[in-house]
């Protein structure tokens, strides 16, 4: 997590991490990505800008995992 995002993470995200339904995993190494995404129920991609190309949803769908995103950008 970058320094600019720490306060937001602490105030908004951390309270939602319950270790049961919501886990915080952090960054995943490239060689772990396919296994992790393939076992996920879905990928949330709630970006707030007009993303020109969303690689994360493409990677998830390539592993058979549905992607949930806003109706904008890629």
CNS distance restraints for C-alpha pairs under 8 A (distance, minus, plus):
assign (resid   1 and name CA) (resid   5 and name CA) 6.29 0.50 0.50
assign (resid   1 and name CA) (resid   6 and name CA) 6.41 0.50 0.50
assign (resid   2 and name CA) (resid   6 and name CA) 6.52 0.50 0.50
assign (resid   5 and name CA) (resid   9 and name CA) 6.03 0.50 0.50
assign (resid   6 and name CA) (resid  10 and name CA) 6.00 0.50 0.50
assign (resid   7 and name CA) (resid  11 and name CA) 6.00 0.50 0.50
assign (resid   8 and name CA) (resid  12 and name CA) 5.59 0.50 0.50
assign (resid   8 and name CA) (resid  13 and name CA) 7.15 0.50 0.50
assign (resid   9 and name CA) (resid  13 and name CA) 4.82 0.50 0.50
assign (resid   9 and name CA) (resid  14 and name CA) 6.05 0.50 0.50
assign (resid  10 and name CA) (resid  14 and name CA) 5.23 0.50 0.50
assign (resid  10 and name CA) (resid  15 and name CA) 7.60 0.50 0.50
assign (resid  11 and name CA) (resid  15 and name CA) 7.14 0.50 0.50
assign (resid  12 and name CA) (resid  16 and name CA) 7.53 0.50 0.50
assign (resid  13 and name CA) (resid  17 and name CA) 6.87 0.50 0.50
assign (resid  16 and name CA) (resid  22 and name CA) 6.86 0.50 0.50
assign (resid  17 and name CA) (resid  21 and name CA) 7.82 0.50 0.50
assign (resid  17 and name CA) (resid  22 and name CA) 5.00 0.50 0.50
assign (resid  17 and name CA) (resid  23 and name CA) 5.58 0.50 0.50
assign (resid  17 and name CA) (resid  24 and name CA) 6.59 0.50 0.50
assign (resid  18 and name CA) (resid  22 and name CA) 5.55 0.50 0.50
assign (resid  18 and name CA) (resid  23 and name CA) 6.70 0.50 0.50
assign (resid  19 and name CA) (resid  23 and name CA) 5.05 0.50 0.50
assign (resid  19 and name CA) (resid  24 and name CA) 7.99 0.50 0.50
assign (resid  28 and name CA) (resid  32 and name CA) 6.29 0.50 0.50
assign (resid  28 and name CA) (resid  33 and name CA) 6.25 0.50 0.50
assign (resid  29 and name CA) (resid  33 and name CA) 6.43 0.50 0.50
assign (resid  32 and name CA) (resid  36 and name CA) 6.19 0.50 0.50
assign (resid  33 and name CA) (resid  37 and name CA) 5.96 0.50 0.50
assign (resid  34 and name CA) (resid  38 and name CA) 5.79 0.50 0.50
assign (resid  34 and name CA) (resid  59 and name CA) 7.90 0.50 0.50
assign (resid  34 and name CA) (resid  60 and name CA) 7.92 0.50 0.50
assign (resid  34 and name CA) (resid  63 and name CA) 6.33 0.50 0.50
assign (resid  35 and name CA) (resid  39 and name CA) 6.34 0.50 0.50
assign (resid  36 and name CA) (resid  40 and name CA) 6.44 0.50 0.50
assign (resid  37 and name CA) (resid  43 and name CA) 7.82 0.50 0.50
assign (resid  37 and name CA) (resid  59 and name CA) 7.89 0.50 0.50
assign (resid  37 and name CA) (resid  60 and name CA) 5.59 0.50 0.50
assign (resid  37 and name CA) (resid  63 and name CA) 6.29 0.50 0.50
assign (resid  37 and name CA) (resid  65 and name CA) 6.59 0.50 0.50
assign (resid  38 and name CA) (resid  60 and name CA) 7.13 0.50 0.50
assign (resid  38 and name CA) (resid  63 and name CA) 4.83 0.50 0.50
assign (resid  38 and name CA) (resid  64 and name CA) 6.17 0.50 0.50
assign (resid  38 and name CA) (resid  65 and name CA) 5.99 0.50 0.50
assign (resid  39 and name CA) (resid  65 and name CA) 7.73 0.50 0.50
assign (resid  40 and name CA) (resid  65 and name CA) 6.49 0.50 0.50
assign (resid  41 and name CA) (resid  65 and name CA) 6.53 0.50 0.50
assign (resid  41 and name CA) (resid  66 and name CA) 7.40 0.50 0.50
assign (resid  42 and name CA) (resid  60 and name CA) 7.89 0.50 0.50
assign (resid  42 and name CA) (resid  65 and name CA) 5.42 0.50 0.50
assign (resid  42 and name CA) (resid  66 and name CA) 4.97 0.50 0.50
assign (resid  42 and name CA) (resid  67 and name CA) 5.69 0.50 0.50
assign (resid  42 and name CA) (resid  68 and name CA) 7.13 0.50 0.50
assign (resid  43 and name CA) (resid  57 and name CA) 6.85 0.50 0.50
assign (resid  43 and name CA) (resid  60 and name CA) 6.70 0.50 0.50
assign (resid  43 and name CA) (resid  65 and name CA) 6.99 0.50 0.50
assign (resid  43 and name CA) (resid  66 and name CA) 6.33 0.50 0.50
assign (resid  43 and name CA) (resid  67 and name CA) 4.68 0.50 0.50
assign (resid  43 and name CA) (resid  68 and name CA) 6.01 0.50 0.50
assign (resid  44 and name CA) (resid  67 and name CA) 6.12 0.50 0.50
assign (resid  44 and name CA) (resid  68 and name CA) 4.98 0.50 0.50
assign (resid  44 and name CA) (resid  69 and name CA) 6.23 0.50 0.50
assign (resid  45 and name CA) (resid  56 and name CA) 7.79 0.50 0.50
assign (resid  45 and name CA) (resid  57 and name CA) 7.07 0.50 0.50
assign (resid  45 and name CA) (resid  67 and name CA) 7.07 0.50 0.50
assign (resid  45 and name CA) (resid  68 and name CA) 5.99 0.50 0.50
assign (resid  45 and name CA) (resid  69 and name CA) 4.82 0.50 0.50
assign (resid  45 and name CA) (resid  70 and name CA) 7.49 0.50 0.50
assign (resid  46 and name CA) (resid  68 and name CA) 7.71 0.50 0.50
assign (resid  46 and name CA) (resid  69 and name CA) 5.39 0.50 0.50
assign (resid  46 and name CA) (resid  70 and name CA) 6.08 0.50 0.50
assign (resid  47 and name CA) (resid  51 and name CA) 7.51 0.50 0.50
assign (resid  47 and name CA) (resid  69 and name CA) 7.53 0.50 0.50
assign (resid  47 and name CA) (resid  70 and name CA) 7.22 0.50 0.50
assign (resid  49 and name CA) (resid  73 and name CA) 7.25 0.50 0.50
assign (resid  50 and name CA) (resid  72 and name CA) 6.07 0.50 0.50
assign (resid  50 and name CA) (resid  73 and name CA) 4.12 0.50 0.50
assign (resid  50 and name CA) (resid  74 and name CA) 7.25 0.50 0.50
assign (resid  51 and name CA) (resid  72 and name CA) 7.75 0.50 0.50
assign (resid  51 and name CA) (resid  73 and name CA) 4.62 0.50 0.50
assign (resid  51 and name CA) (resid  74 and name CA) 5.57 0.50 0.50
assign (resid  52 and name CA) (resid  73 and name CA) 5.71 0.50 0.50
assign (resid  52 and name CA) (resid  74 and name CA) 5.27 0.50 0.50
assign (resid  53 and name CA) (resid  73 and name CA) 7.34 0.50 0.50
assign (resid  53 and name CA) (resid  74 and name CA) 4.84 0.50 0.50
assign (resid  54 and name CA) (resid  58 and name CA) 6.72 0.50 0.50
assign (resid  54 and name CA) (resid  74 and name CA) 5.55 0.50 0.50
assign (resid  55 and name CA) (resid  59 and name CA) 6.15 0.50 0.50
assign (resid  56 and name CA) (resid  60 and name CA) 6.20 0.50 0.50
assign (resid  57 and name CA) (resid  61 and name CA) 6.08 0.50 0.50
assign (resid  57 and name CA) (resid  66 and name CA) 7.93 0.50 0.50
assign (resid  57 and name CA) (resid  67 and name CA) 5.49 0.50 0.50
assign (resid  58 and name CA) (resid  62 and name CA) 6.10 0.50 0.50
assign (resid  59 and name CA) (resid  63 and name CA) 6.55 0.50 0.50
assign (resid  60 and name CA) (resid  64 and name CA) 6.55 0.50 0.50
assign (resid  60 and name CA) (resid  65 and name CA) 5.09 0.50 0.50
assign (resid  60 and name CA) (resid  66 and name CA) 6.74 0.50 0.50
assign (resid  60 and name CA) (resid  67 and name CA) 6.75 0.50 0.50
assign (resid  61 and name CA) (resid  65 and name CA) 4.88 0.50 0.50
assign (resid  61 and name CA) (resid  66 and name CA) 5.66 0.50 0.50
assign (resid  61 and name CA) (resid  67 and name CA) 6.68 0.50 0.50
